Amino acid sequence: MVAALLLAFATPVLADSLMPAAKYADEQLADPAKEHQAKVLMETIRCLVCQGQSIADSNAEMAGDMRALIRTRIEAGEKPEAIRAWLIERYGDWVSFKPPLDGLTWPLYLLPALFLGLGLWIVSGRLKRRRKS
């Protein structure tokens, strides 16, 4: 039982890869203009492991692999929007911090405005009641 317990706690340690990081995971491109394109794109792509960070800010291995993939494709001459479209096709709209407006994502854009309107309506109603009394 103790061995099983130790193995359960050791699982995260065993999950770490022993492979070296990809070439462009933490290395910038030689061309500053291309590196700027890559950086701008990386800041709009969500880390699939961290979920609350962009791949530009994440230290996760998968984020490093995605940074390397983006830099490699930009160095080969591919446009950032084409890379973004490929990532969205592969991982879904969730990978983007700015998902497109469509039938599935409209609540992300509409509900904050509705809640703000509801809050303003409630506050104005309470202010009117205070003025009357």
MOBEL-V16847 format. One record per residue. N is the residue number from 1. PHI is phi in degrees with one decimal (999 if undefined). PSI is psi as a letter, one per 20 degrees, with the letter a starting at -180 (999 if undefined). OMEGA is omega in degrees with one decimal (999 if undefined). Layout:
n->N phi->PHI psi->PSI omega->OMEGA
n->N phi->PHI psi->PSI omega->OMEGA
This chain:
n->1 phi->999 psi->g omega->178.9
n->2 phi->-64.4 psi->g omega->179.6
n->3 phi->-63.5 psi->g omega->179.0
n->4 phi->-65.9 psi->h omega->178.3
n->5 phi->-65.4 psi->g omega->177.9
n->6 phi->-63.6 psi->h omega->178.7
n->7 phi->-64.8 psi->h omega->178.8
n->8 phi->-64.0 psi->h omega->178.8
n->9 phi->-77.9 psi->h omega->-179.7
n->10 phi->-85.4 psi->i omega->-176.3
n->11 phi->-56.2 psi->g omega->178.2
n->12 phi->-60.8 psi->h omega->178.6
n->13 phi->-66.0 psi->h omega->-179.5
n->14 phi->-72.8 psi->i omega->-177.9
n->15 phi->-77.3 psi->i omega->-179.1
n->16 phi->-70.4 psi->p omega->-178.1
n->17 phi->-78.2 psi->q omega->176.2
n->18 phi->-96.2 psi->i omega->-179.8
n->19 phi->-74.5 psi->q omega->175.3
n->20 phi->-70.6 psi->q omega->179.6
n->21 phi->-66.4 psi->q omega->177.3
n->22 phi->-62.5 psi->q omega->-172.9
n->23 phi->-54.0 psi->g omega->-176.0
n->24 phi->-99.9 psi->j omega->178.9
n->25 phi->-63.7 psi->g omega->-178.3
n->26 phi->-128.2 psi->j omega->-178.7
n->27 phi->-116.8 psi->p omega->-177.9
n->28 phi->-81.5 psi->q omega->176.3
n->29 phi->-71.8 psi->q omega->-179.4
n->30 phi->-68.8 psi->h omega->-179.5
n->31 phi->-83.6 psi->o omega->-178.0
n->32 phi->-60.7 psi->h omega->-179.9
n->33 phi->-66.8 psi->g omega->178.4
n->34 phi->-68.2 psi->h omega->177.7
n->35 phi->-64.6 psi->h omega->177.3
n->36 phi->-63.5 psi->g omega->176.5
n->37 phi->-58.9 psi->g omega->-179.7
n->38 phi->-63.1 psi->g omega->-178.5
n->39 phi->-62.3 psi->g omega->179.3
n->40 phi->-61.5 psi->g omega->178.8
n->41 phi->-66.5 psi->g omega->-178.6
n->42 phi->-62.8 psi->h omega->179.6
n->43 phi->-74.6 psi->i omega->179.5
n->44 phi->-102.7 psi->i omega->-179.2
n->45 phi->-105.4 psi->p omega->-177.7
n->46 phi->-78.4 psi->p omega->173.9
n->47 phi->-69.1 psi->p omega->-178.0
n->48 phi->-74.2 psi->i omega->179.6
n->49 phi->-92.9 psi->g omega->-176.0
n->50 phi->-79.2 psi->h omega->175.8
n->51 phi->70.8 psi->h omega->-179.7
n->52 phi->-107.4 psi->j omega->-177.6
n->53 phi->-120.0 psi->q omega->172.3
n->54 phi->-80.7 psi->r omega->179.1
n->55 phi->-69.3 psi->i omega->176.8
n->56 phi->-68.6 psi->h omega->-176.0
n->57 phi->-99.8 psi->i omega->-172.1
n->58 phi->-87.8 psi->q omega->175.4
n->59 phi->-100.1 psi->j omega->-179.4
n->60 phi->-65.7 psi->q omega->180.0
n->61 phi->-60.3 psi->g omega->-179.4
n->62 phi->-64.8 psi->h omega->176.2
n->63 phi->-63.5 psi->h omega->176.5
n->64 phi->-62.6 psi->g omega->177.3
n->65 phi->-64.1 psi->h omega->179.1
n->66 phi->-69.7 psi->h omega->175.5
n->67 phi->-61.8 psi->g omega->179.1
n->68 phi->-62.5 psi->g omega->179.1
n->69 phi->-62.5 psi->g omega->179.8
n->70 phi->-63.6 psi->g omega->-179.5
n->71 phi->-64.2 psi->h omega->179.0
n->72 phi->-62.9 psi->g omega->-179.5
n->73 phi->-69.3 psi->h omega->178.1
n->74 phi->-68.3 psi->h omega->177.6
n->75 phi->-62.9 psi->h omega->178.4
n->76 phi->-77.1 psi->i omega->176.4
n->77 phi->102.9 psi->j omega->179.5
n->78 phi->-73.9 psi->q omega->-179.3
n->79 phi->-77.1 psi->q omega->179.7
n->80 phi->-56.5 psi->h omega->-179.4
n->81 phi->-66.6 psi->h omega->177.0
n->82 phi->-68.5 psi->h omega->177.7
n->83 phi->-66.4 psi->g omega->178.3
n->84 phi->-59.6 psi->g omega->178.9
n->85 phi->-62.0 psi->h omega->179.3
n->86 phi->-65.9 psi->g omega->178.9
n->87 phi->-63.4 psi->g omega->178.7
n->88 phi->-66.2 psi->h omega->177.7
n->89 phi->-63.9 psi->h omega->-177.0
n->90 phi->-77.1 psi->g omega->-174.0
n->91 phi->-108.3 psi->i omega->-179.5
n->92 phi->94.6 psi->r omega->-178.0
n->93 phi->-60.8 psi->h omega->-175.6
n->94 phi->-62.7 psi->h omega->-177.6
n->95 phi->-68.0 psi->i omega->-178.1
n->96 phi->-97.6 psi->p omega->173.9
n->97 phi->-73.3 psi->i omega->178.9
n->98 phi->-124.4 psi->m omega->-178.5
n->99 phi->-67.2 psi->q omega->-179.8
n->100 phi->-70.0 psi->q omega->177.7
n->101 phi->-79.8 psi->o omega->176.4
n->102 phi->-148.6 psi->a omega->-176.0
n->103 phi->-60.6 psi->h omega->-178.0
n->104 phi->-88.9 psi->h omega->-174.1
n->105 phi->-103.0 psi->i omega->-178.0
n->106 phi->-57.7 psi->h omega->178.2
n->107 phi->-62.2 psi->h omega->178.7
n->108 phi->-62.3 psi->h omega->-178.0
n->109 phi->-94.2 psi->h omega->-173.4
n->110 phi->-85.7 psi->g omega->-175.0
n->111 phi->-61.5 psi->g omega->176.7
n->112 phi->-58.9 psi->h omega->178.3
n->113 phi->-66.2 psi->g omega->178.2
n->114 phi->-64.3 psi->g omega->178.8
n->115 phi->-66.2 psi->h omega->176.5
n->116 phi->-63.4 psi->g omega->177.5
n->117 phi->-62.7 psi->g omega->178.2
n->118 phi->-62.1 psi->g omega->178.8
n->119 phi->-62.7 psi->g omega->178.1
n->120 phi->-64.8 psi->h omega->178.4
n->121 phi->-63.8 psi->g omega->179.3
n->122 phi->-64.7 psi->g omega->-179.3
n->123 phi->-63.3 psi->g omega->-179.9
n->124 phi->-64.9 psi->h omega->176.5
n->125 phi->-63.3 psi->g omega->179.4
n->126 phi->-68.9 psi->h omega->177.1
n->127 phi->-64.9 psi->h omega->177.9
n->128 phi->-64.5 psi->g omega->178.4
n->129 phi->-66.0 psi->h omega->179.2
n->130 phi->-67.5 psi->h omega->-179.8
n->131 phi->-66.8 psi->h omega->-179.6
n->132 phi->-70.5 psi->h omega->-176.9
n->133 phi->-95.4 psi->999 omega->999
